[in-house]
Amino acid sequence: AARLFRRAANKGHADAQCGLAECYSFGRGMPHDNDEVARLYRRAAEQGHATGHFNLGQCLDHGVGVPQDDHETARLFRPVGPAVKSRQGG
């Protein structure tokens, strides 16, 4: 699965970027890498992907792969409205 996620993530697919981030997070099919986890969630979040947005906020809140940043965490966790797409509704 990680190989397929990587192919799609490299083409800019936000769902795949989140899936690949999970693989890196749990060491499934590749070594555990928190820096890559945060980078992939950021790429998905920048495309308006709700899961990427939320998980990037979690990374920033806990300092996973990025420096802990309370200000940026608060910004990400504010209500975002329709700009962020749900996974189900795309």
N, C-alpha and C positions, 0 to 999 in steps of 0.2 A: 504494500500500500504506500509506503514512504516514497518509493521510486515514482509511482504514478502521481502522488501529490506534488512531488518536486517538479515534474514535467509541467503540470498544469499551473503550479505556483509561479514558475519562471515565465509563463505566458501571461501572468497578471490576474489569474482567477483567485478572487478573494476567499472563496470557500476552501480552495486547495491550500492557500497560504495559511489559513487557520488549521487545517488538517495537518499540514507539515509542521506547524508550530507545536501541535500536540505530540507528534512523533518525536521531535527534539526534546520536548518537555519531559516525556516519560521514557526516552531512550528506546523507542520502538523502531527498529530498522536502521537506527543510526545512533551515534553517541549522544548522550545528554548534553545540551548546549543552551544555556539560558540567554546568551547574547543573541543567538539565532531565533530563539522563541520570541523575544521582544521585537526584533527586527521584522519578523514575519507578521506578527500581530499589528505592528505599526503600518506595514504596507497594506494590510487588509482594512484597517481603520481609515486610512487615507482614501480608500475607495468607498467609504460609507458603510462598511460591513459591521453590523451590530455586534456580533461575537468578537470580531477583531477589536472593535472599539472598547468593549467591556474588558476583554482580557488584557489589552494594553494598559488600561486603567489599573487592573490588578497588578501587572508587572511594575508599574510606576509606584503604586501604593506600597508594595513589599520589597522594592529594589531588586527585582528579578531581571537580570540581563541589562538593566539600566539603573542609573542612580535613582534612589528614592526621591520623589518630587511631589510633595503634598499639593502645591499650587496646580501643577498639571493634572494630578489625579482629580482634584476638585473640578477642574474645567471639563475633564472627560466624563465625569459622573453627573454633571448637570443634565437636566432634561434636554434632549437634542432634537425632538420632533421628527418630522419626516425625512430629514437629511440622512439619517441612518436607516438603512434598509434592514428589515428583519430577514432572518435566514429562510423562513417559510415563505414570505411574500415577495422577496427579492426586490 
